[in-house]
Amino acid sequence: MKPSSPAIDAASTDLIRRVREIVLSARALTARSINTVQVSMNFSIGQRIVEY
């Protein structure tokens, strides 16, 4: 059998929650940034096609 894990105290739980919030926030910001760059790239490509 697998040994039971030690109990996690309230401070550790709060730390884990805060770290998780930072990671999720960074992921969301990254996704928005990538979307903005991709839209700009697609616009530039379309503009060059129209000008051609």
C-alpha positions in Angstrom: 0.0 0.0 0.0 1.0 3.6 -0.6 2.0 5.5 2.6 -0.4 8.2 3.5 0.8 11.8 2.8 1.4 14.1 5.6 -1.3 16.6 6.5 -1.0 20.0 4.9 -1.4 22.9 7.2 -3.4 26.0 6.5 -0.3 28.1 5.6 0.9 25.5 3.1 -2.6 25.4 1.5 -2.6 29.2 1.2 0.8 29.2 -0.4 -0.2 26.5 -2.9 -3.4 28.5 -3.7 -1.4 31.7 -4.3 1.2 30.0 -6.5 -1.6 28.4 -8.5 -3.3 31.8 -9.0 0.0 33.3 -10.2 0.5 30.4 -12.7 -3.1 30.6 -14.0 -2.8 34.4 -14.4 0.4 34.1 -16.3 -1.1 31.5 -18.6 -4.1 33.7 -19.4 -1.8 36.7 -20.1 0.4 34.6 -22.3 -2.6 33.4 -24.3 -3.9 36.9 -24.8 -0.5 38.1 -25.9 -0.1 35.3 -28.4 -3.6 36.0 -29.8 -2.7 39.7 -30.2 0.5 38.9 -32.1 -1.3 36.3 -34.2 -4.0 38.8 -35.2 -1.4 41.4 -36.1 0.5 38.8 -38.2 -2.6 37.7 -40.0 -3.5 41.4 -40.7 -0.1 42.1 -42.1 -0.2 39.0 -44.3 -3.6 39.9 -45.6 -2.6 43.5 -46.3 0.4 42.3 -48.4 -1.8 39.9 -50.3 -4.2 42.7 -51.1 -1.4 45.0 -52.2 0.1 42.4 -54.4 
